[in-house]
Amino acid sequence: MPYFQTSRDSAVCTTVASRKFLALIGGFATLGLATCTHAAPAFNSESPWMLGDWNGTRTELAEKGYDFNVDYTGEMGSNLHGGYDHDRTARYSDQFAFGTHLDLQKILDWDDAEFQLTITERNGNNISNDRINDPRVGGFTSAQEVWGRGQTWRLTQMWYQQKFFDQQLDIKVGRFGEGEDFNSFPCDFQNLAFCGSQVGNWVGGIWYNWPVSQWAMRVKYHLTPQLYAQVGAYEQNPSNLDRDNGFKLSGSGTQGAILPVELVWSPKVNDLPGEYRVGYYYSNANATDVYKDNNGQPAALSGEAYRSASSKHGEWLVIQQQVTNIASDHSRGLNVFANATMHDKKTNAIDNYVQAGVVYKGWFDARAKDDIGFALARVHVNPAYRKNAEATNQAHAVYDYDDPSYLPPQDTEYSAELYYGVHVTNWLTVRPNLQYIRHPGGVDQVDDALIGGIKITSSF
């Protein structure tokens, strides 16, 4: 399959993180030995699930419309060099996703209807929080993308989807995140700047990526077999982000709605698949200016409240294209990709972001399912946001970076990641990676950081 079609507080000491990681690897190794010794179908390397086909029951249920999955993602990150705090350690974060997909056409004879339910749980800590980034201002990217949005249980998906007019019109309603349908992007890299819907990474206060869900509706219409347009309406409710609101269903706390629109083209170039997305989002909820008060003066100096805006908006572009293959095997070859987002300069800390990279699948004949990826990203801070930090320091008469009350102005952060994905079995992939962060958090005084990581994905 082409690249874009693959499916997304306290410090812990190195010993604890390593023990958890080694225990997990040891468990996988034990399962592998069991496979060799007993040829147990539950751990067959060719099966898509670690627990196998349940003596055929799983396939039988799927044929009747009932599909079940338990997926695991684990990520280790270690600050090998540089960063805000040079004290070396390692952190581990992970996520379990428990899901069921129901084909309602098979179950209830409802034509082109389906239902999805997914519950997730996240645990662990992130090396970026206090080792890589200056904790006074934090960072933009994350060396362990699976960390975040509260280490807790969440209702991540609960939606009903119905297609009409020979599947030309597609309507989805329920609870889900914007990045599931809009500005979508794979998540094989470990650094957040190369993983998932990027709009949600730079306007996370209004656009909620996985594993957060909100009440939503998405309408998609196929203009041609290769081209479709879609529009959505998503509840903008910051209380959904709270750790204790993982299963909140009420609309209390709703501030407005975020309305994305997108055009998606999926052509074949020399018989190789591609996907091109261009979109726009608009939030009708009130937003706060990052710098000025109602009189147009720096609010940090005037002491007045920051002025309010009646909306917030931005755009995005996603390009993914397979450019080579090996013989007639389209599952192997070179894939290129790029992402760009632009955001409201009055109300958003990040005004633009760009990223590009490559993934090669099946480089070696003996390892036809392995993949190798490399990507670069640039995150640019809104100059008005930077001026606000400078004005805040001026208001407090603090000018020394080493003063704990100093607010470091942020500018541009650059990220790079190189990984190699080892396809151990059809249900287990391990991706060691190296990440390099220049000016972590956009703070020039923070040393450039080198991070070593390992990402594990498995399906039970």
C-alpha positions in Angstrom: 0.0 0.0 0.0 1.2 3.6 -0.6 2.4 5.5 2.4 -0.6 7.7 2.9 -3.0 4.7 3.1 -1.4 3.1 6.2 -3.6 3.5 9.2 -3.7 7.0 14.3 3.8 15.2 35.1 6.2 14.1 36.6 9.6 12.9 35.4 10.3 9.2 35.4 13.8 7.9 35.7 15.6 6.1 33.0 15.4 2.8 34.8 11.6 2.8 35.1 11.1 3.7 31.5 13.6 1.2 30.3 12.1 -1.6 32.5 8.7 -1.0 31.1 10.0 -0.9 27.5 12.2 -4.0 28.0 9.3 -5.9 29.6 7.2 -5.1 26.6 9.8 -6.2 24.1 10.5 -9.3 26.2 6.8 -10.2 26.1 6.8 -9.9 22.3 9.9 -12.0 22.1 8.3 -14.7 24.3 5.3 -14.7 22.0 7.6 -15.1 19.0 9.2 -18.1 20.6 5.9 -19.6 21.3 5.0 -19.2 17.6 8.2 -21.1 16.6 7.7 -23.8 19.1 4.0 -24.5 18.8 3.0 -22.7 15.6 0.1 -21.3 17.5 -2.3 -19.5 15.2 -2.8 -16.8 18.0 0.8 -15.6 17.3 1.2 -16.4 13.7 3.4 -13.8 12.0 1.2 -13.7 8.9 -1.9 -13.0 11.0 -3.0 -9.3 11.2 -3.7 -9.9 14.9 -1.5 -11.1 17.7 -4.3 -13.1 19.2 -5.1 -14.7 15.9 -8.4 -15.5 14.3 -10.0 -17.1 17.4 -10.2 -20.4 15.6 -12.0 -18.7 12.7 -14.5 -16.9 14.9 -13.1 -13.5 14.2 -13.3 -13.9 10.4 -16.8 -15.4 10.8 -17.9 -12.4 12.8 -16.4 -10.0 10.3 -18.3 -11.7 7.5 -21.5 -11.1 9.5 -20.6 -7.4 10.0 -18.9 -7.4 13.4 -15.2 -6.3 13.5 -13.2 -5.9 16.7 -9.8 -4.4 17.3 -7.4 -3.7 20.1 -4.4 -1.6 19.0 -1.4 -0.5 21.0 1.2 2.3 20.4 4.2 2.7 22.7 6.9 5.4 22.3 10.2 5.8 24.1 12.2 9.1 24.0 15.6 9.9 25.4 17.5 13.2 25.3 20.8 12.1 23.9 22.3 15.6 23.6 21.3 19.2 24.2 17.9 20.5 25.0 16.8 22.7 28.0 17.9 20.2 30.6 21.0 18.2 29.9 20.3 15.6 32.6 20.0 12.4 30.6 16.9 10.3 31.0 14.2 8.4 29.1 10.4 8.7 29.1 7.8 6.2 27.9 4.2 6.9 26.8 1.6 4.7 25.3 -1.9 4.3 24.2 -4.5 1.4 23.9 -7.4 1.7 21.5 -10.4 -0.6 21.9 -12.7 -0.4 18.9 -15.6 -2.1 17.2 -16.9 -1.5 13.7 -20.4 -2.6 12.7 -21.4 -3.1 9.1 -25.1 -2.3 9.5 -25.9 -3.5 5.9 -24.9 -7.0 6.9 -26.4 -6.8 10.4 -29.6 -4.9 9.9 -29.9 -4.8 6.1 -29.5 -1.0 6.2 -27.9 -0.2 2.8 -24.4 1.5 3.0 -24.6 2.1 6.8 -22.0 1.6 9.4 -21.2 2.4 13.0 -17.9 2.9 14.8 -17.1 2.9 18.6 -13.6 3.4 20.0 -12.4 4.0 23.5 -8.8 4.9 24.2 -6.5 5.1 27.2 -3.2 7.0 27.4 -0.4 6.7 29.9 3.2 7.8 30.5 5.4 10.9 30.2 7.0 12.9 27.5 10.7 13.8 27.2 9.9 17.1 25.5 8.1 18.6 28.4 11.0 19.5 30.7 14.2 18.1 29.1 13.9 19.4 25.5 11.7 22.5 25.9 11.9 25.4 28.3 9.0 24.7 30.8 8.3 28.5 31.1 6.9 28.6 27.6 6.7 24.9 26.5 7.2 23.7 23.0 5.4 23.3 19.7 6.3 19.8 18.6 6.5 16.7 20.7 9.1 13.9 20.5 6.4 11.4 21.6 3.3 12.1 19.6 1.2 9.6 21.5 1.5 11.7 24.7 -1.0 14.4 25.3 -4.6 15.5 25.8 -4.6 14.1 29.4 -3.3 10.7 30.3 -6.7 9.2 30.8 -9.6 7.1 29.3 -11.6 8.8 26.5 -14.5 8.1 24.2 -12.7 8.8 20.9 -15.2 7.6 18.3 -18.9 7.1 18.4 -20.4 7.7 15.0 -23.0 6.6 12.4 -22.2 6.8 8.7 -24.7 6.6 5.9 -24.1 6.7 2.1 -26.7 7.6 -0.5 -27.1 7.7 -4.3 -24.7 4.8 -5.0 -22.3 6.0 -2.4 -21.9 9.4 -4.0 -23.2 11.2 -0.9 -21.7 10.3 2.4 -22.9 11.7 5.8 -21.3 11.0 9.2 -22.7 12.1 12.6 -21.8 11.5 16.2 -18.6 12.1 18.2 -15.3 12.2 16.4 -12.4 14.6 15.8 -11.7 16.9 12.8 -8.5 15.2 11.8 -10.3 11.9 11.2 -11.7 13.4 7.9 -10.1 16.8 7.3 -6.4 17.6 6.9 -5.9 13.8 7.4 -2.3 12.4 7.4 -0.7 9.2 8.6 1.2 8.7 11.8 4.2 6.5 11.3 6.7 9.1 12.5 7.1 9.6 16.2 7.6 13.4 16.2 4.3 15.2 16.3 5.3 17.6 13.5 5.2 14.6 11.1 2.2 12.8 12.5 -1.5 13.2 12.0 -3.6 16.2 11.1 -1.3 19.2 11.4 -3.9 21.9 11.8 -4.8 20.4 15.2 -1.2 20.7 16.3 -1.1 24.5 15.7 -4.6 25.5 16.7 -5.2 22.8 19.3 -7.4 25.1 21.4 -10.2 24.8 18.8 -9.3 21.9 16.5 -9.3 18.6 18.6 -7.3 15.7 17.1 -7.4 12.1 18.3 -8.1 11.0 21.0 -10.5 13.8 21.8 -14.0 13.7 20.4 -16.8 16.2 20.1 -20.3 16.3 18.6 -19.9 16.6 14.9 -21.3 16.2 11.4 -19.4 15.7 8.2 -21.0 15.7 4.7 -18.9 14.4 1.7 -20.0 14.4 -1.9 -18.1 12.7 -4.8 -17.9 15.0 -7.8 -16.0 12.3 -9.7 -14.5 8.9 -8.6 -11.2 10.7 -7.9 -12.5 14.0 -6.5 -14.7 14.8 -3.6 -15.7 17.9 -1.5 -16.6 17.8 2.1 -17.8 20.2 4.8 -18.1 19.7 8.5 -19.5 21.3 11.7 -17.8 20.5 15.0 -18.7 21.5 18.5 -16.0 23.9 19.9 -16.0 23.0 23.5 -12.7 23.4 25.5 -14.2 21.4 28.4 -13.9 18.3 26.2 -10.1 18.6 26.6 -10.3 18.2 30.4 -8.9 15.0 31.8 -12.1 14.3 33.8 -14.4 14.8 30.7 -13.2 11.8 28.6 -16.8 10.5 28.4 -18.7 13.8 28.6 -21.7 13.9 26.2 -23.5 17.1 27.3 -22.9 20.3 25.4 -22.2 22.4 28.4 -19.2 24.7 27.9 -19.7 25.0 24.1 -18.4 28.3 22.8 -19.3 27.9 19.2 -18.5 25.7 16.2 -15.5 25.1 13.9 -16.5 24.7 10.3 -13.9 23.1 7.9 -14.3 22.6 4.2 -12.0 20.6 2.0 -11.4 19.4 -1.6 -9.7 16.0 -1.9 -8.2 14.7 -5.2 -6.9 11.1 -5.5 -5.3 10.7 -8.9 -3.2 7.9 -10.4 0.1 9.2 -11.7 1.8 6.6 -13.9 -0.6 4.2 -12.3 0.7 5.2 -8.8 -1.7 6.6 -6.2 -1.6 10.1 -4.8 -3.7 12.3 -2.6 -4.0 16.1 -2.6 -6.0 18.0 0.0 -6.7 21.7 0.2 -8.9 23.1 2.9 -10.1 26.0 5.0 -11.4 26.2 8.6 -13.5 28.9 10.3 -14.4 29.2 14.0 -17.3 31.4 14.9 -16.3 31.4 18.6 -14.8 34.5 20.2 -11.0 34.5 20.1 -8.4 36.6 22.0 -5.8 38.8 20.3 -2.3 37.7 21.1 -0.8 41.2 21.5 -3.1 44.2 21.5 -5.8 45.7 23.7 -9.0 47.4 22.5 -7.1 50.6 21.9 -4.5 48.9 19.7 -1.8 49.1 22.3 0.3 46.2 23.8 -2.0 44.8 26.4 1.0 43.6 28.5 2.1 47.2 28.9 -1.2 49.0 29.1 -2.6 46.6 31.7 -5.9 46.5 29.8 -7.6 43.3 28.7 -6.6 41.7 25.4 -9.1 42.6 22.7 -11.5 40.0 21.4 -12.1 38.8 17.9 -15.4 37.4 16.7 -13.8 34.5 14.7 -10.6 32.6 13.8 -9.6 31.0 10.6 -6.8 29.2 8.6 -5.9 27.1 5.6 -4.0 23.9 4.8 -2.5 22.0 2.0 -1.5 18.3 2.0 0.4 16.5 -0.8 1.1 12.7 -0.9 2.3 10.9 -3.9 3.9 7.5 -4.7 6.5 8.2 -7.3 8.2 4.8 -7.9 7.4 1.1 -7.5 9.4 -2.1 -7.7 8.5 -4.2 -10.7 4.7 -4.5 -10.6 4.5 -4.4 -6.8 2.8 -1.1 -5.9 3.2 -1.8 -2.2 6.9 -1.0 -2.5 8.6 2.2 -3.7 9.2 5.8 -2.9 6.5 8.1 -1.5 6.9 11.9 -1.1 4.7 14.2 1.0 4.4 17.7 2.2 2.1 19.7 4.5 1.6 23.4 5.0 -0.8 25.4 7.3 -1.5 29.1 7.7 -3.3 30.7 10.6 -4.9 33.9 11.9 -2.1 36.3 12.8 -4.3 38.2 15.2 -5.3 35.4 17.5 -2.9 32.4 17.0 0.6 31.8 18.4 1.7 30.0 15.2 1.2 31.8 11.9 2.5 29.2 9.6 4.0 25.7 9.4 5.6 23.7 6.6 6.9 20.1 6.4 8.1 17.7 3.8 9.6 14.2 3.7 9.9 10.8 2.0 9.1 7.3 2.9 10.5 4.3 1.1 8.7 0.9 1.5 10.4 -2.4 0.8 13.9 -1.1 0.1 15.4 -4.6 0.6 14.0 -7.6 -1.2 14.5 -9.7 2.0 12.6 -7.1 4.0 9.8 -6.1 1.6 7.5 -4.8 4.2 10.0 -2.6 6.1 9.9 1.1 5.6 12.3 4.0 6.1 11.3 7.6 6.5 12.9 11.1 6.7 11.2 14.4 7.2 11.9 18.1 8.0 9.5 20.7 9.5 9.5 24.4 10.3 7.2 25.9 12.8 7.0 29.7 12.7 5.8 31.9 15.6 3.5 34.8 14.9 5.6 38.0 15.4 2.8 39.6 17.4 2.9 36.7 19.8 6.7 37.2 20.2 6.2 40.9 20.7 3.8 40.1 23.5 6.4 38.1 25.4 8.9 41.0 25.0 6.3 43.4 26.3 5.5 41.2 29.2 9.2 41.1 30.2 9.3 44.9 29.8 6.3 45.4 32.0 7.9 43.3 34.7 11.3 44.8 34.2 12.8 41.3 33.6 15.5 41.0 31.0 17.7 38.1 32.1 17.0 34.8 30.5 18.2 33.0 33.7 15.6 34.8 35.8 12.8 32.3 36.6 10.2 35.0 35.9 11.5 35.8 32.4 9.2 34.8 29.6 11.5 33.7 26.7 10.3 35.2 23.3 9.7 32.4 20.8 10.6 32.5 17.1 11.1 29.5 14.8 11.6 25.8 15.6 13.0 23.3 13.2 12.5 19.5 13.4 13.9 16.5 11.6 13.3 12.8 12.0 14.8 9.6 10.5 13.3 6.2 11.2 13.5 2.7 10.1 10.4 0.6 10.5 11.0 -3.1 11.1 8.0 -5.2 10.1 8.5 -7.9 12.7 5.1 -9.6 12.0 1.9 -8.5 10.4 0.7 -7.4 13.9 3.9 -5.8 15.2 6.1 -3.0 13.8 9.0 -1.5 15.6 10.4 1.9 14.4 13.7 3.1 16.0 14.2 6.8 15.2 16.5 9.8 15.6 15.1 13.3 16.0 16.9 16.6 15.8 15.3 19.8 17.1 16.9 23.2 16.4 15.8 26.0 18.8 13.4 23.8 20.8 10.2 25.7 21.4 11.5 28.5 19.2 13.8 29.7 22.0 17.3 30.6 20.7 18.9 30.1 24.1 17.9 26.5 24.4 20.5 24.1 22.9 19.7 22.1 19.8 18.5 18.7 20.9 19.2 15.1 19.7 16.6 12.6 20.7 16.6 8.8 20.4 13.2 7.1 20.1 11.5 3.8 19.5 7.9 3.5 18.3 6.0 0.3 18.7 2.7 -0.4 17.0 0.8 -3.6 17.5 -2.7 -5.0 16.9 -4.1 -7.6 19.2 
